[in-house]
Amino acid sequence: MTRTIGDRVGLLVNPTAGKHRAEAVGTRIADLLEAGGREVVDLTGLDAARAEAKARAAVATGDIDVLVVAGGDGVAGLGANLCAGTDVPLGIVAVGTGNDNARELGLPVRDVESSVERILAGGTRRMDVGRVLTDDSEHVRDYLGVLSCGFDAVVNERANQMVWPRGPQRYNLAILRELPVFGSIHYDLTIDGREREVDAMLVCIANGRAFGGGMKVAPDADVEDGLLDVVIVHDIPMGTFLSVFPKVFKGTHVSHPAVEIVRGARVRVATERIVTYADGERVAPLPLTVEAAPGALSILR
């Protein structure tokens, strides 16, 4: 019997996401997909590396028509890396703790039934991804949301070294611990060929609008415009930074004169001792170049 496009669905679940909620809902997702007439291919592995390898092979060989990932921003970002540049659409069942990418894309959050209904409906949209490259043009990874390169990256690095608390509160505690010892960082930036140097508290390169559990760091970013929003918070006294930073949750920080947003299709950022993060996952140390990859990803909406 000839297979219809969309019939064979690869399912990749992060069992630790959302305080292990994803493990519990994995079977529910499979049941709903099968009830909708789809054949489910389980791509979850014994560990993250094995799961990624299984999913990458399934996408590359055409063994699946659709890839569905269940978890938080990390597994959504993994799904983007697996599907970007292919014709395999990505479906996201957001059951993590942050879920910034799903929320900003208008997808259901912590609602398995609604998520699967949308996946079964089959509507897709093309969206950009941020493509991270080394100075030797080696492809490091793609991301959906925001590449952190400053205070935000330092906080992520600290948070990942903490075992308590779990979820967004760990990130908030890392902020409190990092603030007293943090100072501005000197950056060399090249945005669409224009070079500049800045001393900044925060630099990030946004494809999407939000990260860190609801921080709308680039409130006007558009995942379909073929551009990246480079957010720069210039060197300001720590007291001022403390007064500006909380406004990022509403996106009103952009009205402060120290905040600058520059749009570009290709951005190189260089400094010392900063490890970048994107979609909640460790990427690589600077320097790096990020390119907007227009329409590289087909996502089930």
Secondary structure, DSSP 8 states (H G I E B T S, - for coil): ----TT-EEEEEE-TTHHHHHHHHHHHHHHHHHHHTT-EEEE---SSHHHHHHHHHHHHHHT--SEEEEEESHHHHHHHHHHHTTSS--EEEEE-SS--HHHHHTT--BS-HHHHHHHHHH--EEEEEEEEEE-TT--EEEEESSEEE-SHHHHHHHHHHT--SS-THHHHHHHHHHHGGG---EEEEEEETTEEEEEEEEEEEEESSS-BTTTB-SSTT--TTSS-EEEEEEE---HHHHHHHGGGGGTTGGGGSTTEEEEEESEEEEE-SS-EEEETTEEEEES-EEEEEEEEEEEEE-
